[in-house]
Structures are given as structure tokens and as C-alpha cells.
Amino acid sequence: MKKIKYLLLAMMAIMSTVSFTACSSNDENIQNNWTTYQNQVNETIKNTQSKSKNSKAILLVAFGSTWQQAFDAFDSTKKVYEAAFPGYDVFVSFSSAICINRAAAGEHVADGAEVRNYYAPNFWLQGFGMLKCYKDITVQSLQVIPGEEFTRVINYMKDFANNSLGDIDDDYLATVTLRLGTPLLDTKDDVEAVAKALDKNYGNLAKQGVVAFMGHGNPDSYDTYSGNVRYTQLEESLQSINPNYFVGTVDMPDNYKTSVWVRMQGAGIVNGKVFLHPLMSIAGDHANNDMAGDDGEDMNPDEYEFNEEGEIEDLSWKWYFQKAGYTCNNETCIVKGLLEVNDVRAVWMQHTKDAIMNAPLEDFYHSKNPEVE
């Protein structure tokens, strides 16, 4: 699974300048695609604003997905935002070119998913600037930690503010107010708030056995703001409520499923139920495959191959814990994204409110390290 993940990272790096359907080696085709996507975004903005007459906008930026359950989560989140922020037009954006391309291609149509066209943040921001219809723009990161993907959100905003393409009216840019809503676990206070929200929803399960949350995490080289520390802090906060809570990741060194097992063993938890839940905004590939999938079903523990970081590739969390002697199966896998947990989503929404009230974008132009807070 990690091999595939690194391949996707490489593909994203190649495709990031285009951000949509199939890449072309022909510069003219790329330019035509770019114009097509921008026109489609502009049309959506014009239609939305002409009906609402709003002068303010909120752009929700997620990494993205190709699963219908994720699309539904984004749809419901958009509706909740529209109800909570009257006077704002709300739009949803993907930062992942891979997800944008595959959603548009209908990757999971055979499983009941729709074909969806999402667009990268730069197209939305460029559209706002070209049409000059919003005087106040809030970009809300739907990332969980301040890591690699949050950096991309900031850079999109900086490019817009700096008029990187040079085709936005400077007078408009001088008057528009640009705000940034931070990721779910931006501060230690957020960690405490999310721990309480998770326990409110899953405290009954923690009384029956282990509740292990699977986050994404960043490899060391991509841990831009040292955001990985938030997973450790969240586990500590949750365990102060109930020691049956654990938090691991698919990509944070020393915090894989194997690391979670070592901590469970150290705590004397050698059998019993293990409930699994993704610590991600939506339930997509990682939730359905890395966590609850059947990769490794036929693998025997004596055949495990550990990589250099101590992780077992191509073995899902479900089967890893089941083969380790725990009760972990489809019934104990909660395939549900954090945007589907109202109490957790409320923390993201509070960040949006904070941004609207008093958070200047300039605060996030430079690195901030959670470890030294």
C-alpha cells in the first residue's frame, strides 16, 4: 500500500500544474483544458452569485475522494455551512489532482458512485478574482492536521493574493478580504475539543474494547509544520478519558498499525474487541482498503514482511489485528469520515467562524511548529 502511495505522490507532482483529467504532452491541449475548467468554474460562480446576491464566499478545500460516501459527506457539509453562514456562497474544492481526475472519470461508478467534477482551489480563487463578485473570501482547510496538504492550501491563497498569473485587477485585490480557516487539529485546544467530541460519540465502544483511530500522517520529509505530533497528542488526550483509545496512521513514522499493537501490548491489552475508525475527513480509499479492506486476508503472520520503517505493507488494519488474536472484523470497522460526525465537524466550523472574526491570513504565511507551542 505504501508503494502505491509513493507512486501517487510522484504522479501528483507531475500532474499538479494541470489538476484535471488526462495530462497531455501538447501545450495547446493543456491550455485548452485549463481554459475549459476555468470557464466551468466561472459559470458556477456566476450562477450561484446571481441567485444569492451574496458578496462573501467560503471555499472548502478537501484533499478529495472518488467514493460516493465521500461525495455525500461533502454535499451535507456544504449544506450545513450554508445554513450556518447565511450571506455566504459555499463551494467545495479538491486539492488532489489524482482525486479530481478519477472522480471526473467515475472511478467507482460500478460501485454506485456518481461522476463528479471537482476543481482545484486555484481555479475557484482565480474565478473569484476574475469576476470580482466577492469582497470577502474565506478558505477553510478540511485537512485534519497542519501538514503537507495544508501547506498547499496556503500556497494557493498566496498565489491568488500575489496575482501570480497577473490577470486579476489589482484594485480588486487591494480591497478584497482574504481569510483562512485552519485544519481540524491546528492547536492543542483543538486536540482537546476533538478528543471530547470523539468520546461523546464512541465512548460506549471504548467501554467494550479498543477504539483505534487511523489517521493519514505525513512522512518525515513532508511533515511541514511537524503536524504529526497532533496524532500523539490526540491519543494522550483520549487516553486521559479512557485508556482503550489509540491513534495510529498509515504514513507517520513509528505510528503505524504495528506501533499501535506494541502500545496495546504494553498496556496489557492482548485480546478483546478492536473497533477501527478512520481519523480522516471522509471515508475513501484509506478507510475502505487500508483500514477495513481484505488486503492480507490470506497472509500468515510468519510470512509478514516488514519494511525498513517496521510497517507491514499490503495488510489491512482489520486483518492485522484479527490475525494478532483480537476480535476485529467488518462489524467492528466503522467506515465513517469525520465530516460525518457532527460534533467533530463543528470544530472545523468553529475555525471558520474564528477566521471570519479575527484571523488574518498573514499569520499563516510562515511556518508554525506545534511541537514548540
TIROKE-412051 format. One record per residue (C-alpha): x, y, z. Coordinates in steps of 0.02 Angstrom, whole numbers, plus 50000, padded with zeros to 5 digits. Example, Ala and Ser with C-alpha at 12.3 -4.5 7.8 and 13.67 -1.06 7.14 Angstrom:
REM residues 2
506154977550390/506844994750357/
This chain:
REM residues 373
500005000050000/501425012050039/502225008249871/500615013349786/500525028849895/502265034649845/501835031549662/500315042549683/501365056249762/502515055849612/501035056549493/500295071049590/501905080749575/501875078249387/500035082549368/499875096749493/500085110349364/498605103949266/497485097349405/496195088949291/495765074349178/497135066549074/498775075849061/499345079948885/501085082448817/500335095148698/500465112748772/498985118748668/497875104848735/498415108648913/497995126948887/496315122448811/495915111148959/496435124749080/495285137248994/493855124748992/493995121349178/494125139749220/492595143549115/491615129649201/492095136349373/491685154249321/489985148749260/489605140149425/490135155649522/489095167149413/487545156249425/487715154549613/488045172849648/486705179249530/485405169649630/486065173249804/486695191149778/487965187249915/489585196949922/490505184150029/491105166549992/491775151350085/492865139149990/493005122050074/494625113450023/494745094650046/496075082749984/494715073849887/493995056649853/493135046149721/491895036949835/490045041049841/490035040950031/491345054650024/490355064549895/488835063450009/489885069550156/490475084550057/488695088250000/488005087650177/489445098250242/489105111350109/487275111950160/487715113550344/488905127750304/487595136750200/486375135750345/487675141150474/488385155350370/486935164850290/487565178150172/488975166950108/489065156749949/489895140049986/490955129949865/491915113449881/493635110749807/494885096349795/496745099149812/497215081949742/497395080849554/497265061949565/495575063049653/494945076349534/495415066149381/494715049849447/493105057449513/492805065149341/493185048249260/491955039549376/493195027849458/491885019749569/490365020749456/490245001749458/490035002849647/488645015849633/489675031849638/489215046649529/490355055049404/490845071249490/491785086649429/492765095049567/494055108549536/495685113649617/495715128849733/496695139449610/495255138949485/493995144549614/495095158549680/495525164049505/493675164049463/493275174649615/494595187049559/494105187349376/492265190149413/492565201849561/490915196649639/491525193149817/492265206049934/492605193550073/493345176150041/493635163050174/494585147350128/494265133150251/495505118850255/494655102050281/496325093850322/496505085250491/498255091150538/499315106050483/500415095750367/500885094250184/499135096850114/498825112150223/500405119750151/499665117649978/498095126850032/499135141350096/500145142049936/498565142749829/498005157649932/499685166149921/499695164249731/497985172149724/498445186449840/500035189549740/499105188949574/500305175649511/499515174949337/499435193849326/497665194349258/496665199749412/496265218049440/497505224449569/496215236849632/495055222249671/496435212749760/496825228149863/495055228549931/494585210149947/494715202250120/495545185150118/495385173550268/496005156150311/495135143050419/496395130850493/496395111650497/495435101450624/496905098550743/497755115350722/498085118650907/498195108951070/496505116151116/495815108250958/496545091651011/495585092551175/493985097651086/494105083550960/494515070751095/492935075651188/491905075051029/492555057750984/492245051151158/490495058151155/490155047651000/491195032151037/491375031451225/490155016951232/491285006851117/492835011051218/491985002651366/491864986651264/493614986051191/494954995851099/494435010150985/495865013250864/495805028450751/496775027650588/497435044450529/498465048150375/500025056650439/501505063350343/503175055250305/504565064750394/505075073750235/503305080450212/502915084750393/502945103250354/502315110150519/502785094950621/500915091650620/501155073050655/501325077350839/499445080350841/499115061650825/500165058050977/499335072051073/497605065951023/497985048451086/498605055651250/497045066451267/495885051951226/496775040251346/496555052851486/494705049251460/494835030451428/496455020351407/495625009851273/495845023551142/497305022851020/497805033450870/498905027150729/499215031950548/499625025050377/501095036750348/501835043450510/503495035050557/503375024750717/501495026250720/500865012750603/499654998950648/501144988750707/501595003050825/499815003650892/499904984950927/501524987251025/500705000751132/499184989751159/500284975351215/501234986951330/499584992051409/499134973751438/497784973351305/498164956551224/496424951351167/494634957551152/493724968351028/494594981250920/493474994350841/494265003750695/493805021250635/494645032550507/495335048850575/495095057250407/493815069650342/492975056450234/492905037650213/493795034150050/495185022949989/496155022650152/494615018750256/493925005550138/495574997450093/496985001150215/495845000250367/494354989050327/494914980450168/495374962350138/497194965050091/498194951650179/496714940250214/497714925150155/499354930750234/500054920850380/500934930350521/502534920450490/502514927150312/502454945450362/503734956250276/504164971950373/504824986850278/506264997350339/505085007550447/504314992450534/502664992550441/501864977850351/501334983050178/499794975950092/498984970650255/497434979850314/497184985250494/495674973750506/496624958250459/498184963250556/497254964450721/496194949150684/497734938750649/498514945650808/497134937350909/495874951350929/494054951950879/494164963550731/493024961250582/491784970150469/490624972850617/491964981950717/492534992850571/491665009750574/491885015950396/491395033950429/492305050250396/492495064050524/491415075750420/490015063350455/490235065650643/489295081650682/490225085250844/491895084150754/491325094050603/490815107750724/492665110350766/493065114050583/491585125850578/492215134850732/493855137750641/492875145850500/491985157050625/493655161550704/494375165850533/492895177050493/493015185550661/494865188850683/496145177650596/497215187050468/497935176750327/499675183650361/499785173150520/499965157750410/501215163950283/502645157150386/502985140450468/502255136850638/502795121650735/501535113350851/502925104850948/503545121151022/501845128051072/
